[in-house]
Amino acid sequence: MDLTGTATGIVLSVASALAYAVGAVRQQRLAHLPGQVLARTPAWWWAIALNGVGGVLHVAALLFGPLVLVQSFGVLTVAFAVLLGALSRREAVGRAEWGGSALVGAGLAAVLLVVGTGSGARVLSGGDLVGLLVVTGVVLVLLGRGNAGGLRLAAAGGIAFGVLAALLQTTVLLVADGGAGALLRADTAPVVPASLVLVVVAVLLTQRSYRYGLGAPLSVNTTVNPLTAAVVGVVLLGERVGGEPGDVVLALLAALAVAGGVHLLSLVPERAPATGLRAEGEQAAVGMGS
């Protein structure tokens, strides 16, 4: 193993998680604003930009570190966001938040550690691609309809991001193998437009979930995202989960840890941003509208 490359991958992964977390905290501070006001608020666009930076750093990390390692370090987003959220509210982080975040992080890391890769990378195309998009659309509509709560919205956002990751992987593989023209074939043409739609849907669902707090929605989103990508990988892309009995036991324990962590975080009382910070967002919006 290239220790220098692995160390570089870890550093980039940590930086990516931090960028995602700062962006999430900024989004949560502005979550009380209506959508049309958010679109005119520079602070919200900075938060979206930070999410973009996190994505770029994540892709860069994959150039140096193994996928499992990079994805595992992504769970640091939860811990960073809980800590930064408390600091922005000028409050101490409670035991439930620490405990829940730790359980989610440990559980998700264990899940990712038992996921292996198949004999080679495959791309989504034809019936698999169309079927995935149809199922994803139905699930997102069911989760997001009506007066959906924060956890449902966060789960929907995580699913959208997870499927988006699979589509982006397909895009990169197609272009690397056959150039941009490979995206114009009938069986792969939906990849790019579907990716653009999922980016918007995932961001909006995640933004709506932050109206119900930060810790629990972010943990659910961060958990569901890679798990969705893992399911797509196993079912459609030929990736595999370790077949040893110990791997199965570890996966079950990890699932219990994640569920327990999410439950702990869902019990944390919802807190509004500090009055001064809330006013800051409103003043920024008013300034843009004047």
VENHU-V111519 format. One record per backbone hydrogen bond with DSSP energy under -1.0 kcal/mol. CO is the residue of the C=O (numbers start at 0). NH is the residue of the N-H. Records with the same first field share a line. If there is no record, write none. Layout:
CO: NH, NH
This chain:
0: 2
1: 5
2: 6
3: 7
4: 8
5: 9
6: 10
7: 11
8: 12
9: 13
10: 14
11: 15
12: 16
13: 17
14: 18
15: 19
16: 20
17: 21
18: 22
19: 23
20: 24
21: 25
22: 26
23: 27
24: 28
27: 30
29: 32
33: 37
34: 38
36: 39
37: 40
40: 44
41: 45
42: 46
43: 47
44: 48
45: 49
46: 50
47: 51
48: 52
49: 53
50: 54
51: 55
52: 56
53: 57
54: 58
55: 59
56: 60
57: 61
59: 62
60: 63, 64
65: 69
66: 70
67: 71
68: 72
71: 74
72: 75
73: 76
74: 77
75: 79
76: 80
77: 81
78: 82
79: 83
80: 84
81: 85
82: 86
83: 87
84: 88
85: 90
93: 97
94: 98
95: 99
96: 100
97: 101
98: 102
99: 103
100: 104
101: 105
102: 106
103: 107
104: 108
105: 109
106: 110
107: 111
108: 112
111: 114
113: 241
124: 127
125: 129
126: 130
127: 131
128: 132
129: 133
130: 134
131: 135
132: 136
133: 137
134: 138
135: 139
136: 140
137: 141
138: 142
139: 143
140: 144
145: 147
148: 152
149: 153
150: 154
151: 155
152: 156
153: 157
154: 158
155: 159
156: 160
157: 161
158: 162
159: 163
160: 164
161: 165
162: 166
163: 167
164: 168
165: 169
166: 170
167: 171
168: 172
169: 173
170: 174
171: 175
172: 176
173: 177
174: 178
178: 181
179: 182
180: 183
184: 187, 188
186: 125
187: 190
189: 193
190: 194
191: 195
192: 196
193: 197
194: 198
195: 199
196: 200
197: 201
198: 202
199: 203
200: 204
201: 205
202: 206
203: 207
204: 208
205: 209
207: 210
208: 211
209: 212
213: 217
214: 218
215: 219
216: 220
217: 221
218: 222
219: 223
220: 224
222: 226
223: 227
224: 228
225: 229
226: 230
227: 231
228: 232
229: 233
230: 234
231: 235, 236
232: 238
239: 115
243: 247
244: 248
245: 249
246: 250
247: 251
248: 252
249: 253
250: 254
251: 255
252: 256
253: 257
254: 258
255: 259
256: 260
257: 261
258: 262
259: 263
260: 264
261: 265
273: 277
274: 278
275: 279
276: 280
277: 281
278: 282
279: 283
280: 284
281: 285
282: 286
283: 287
284: 288
285: 289
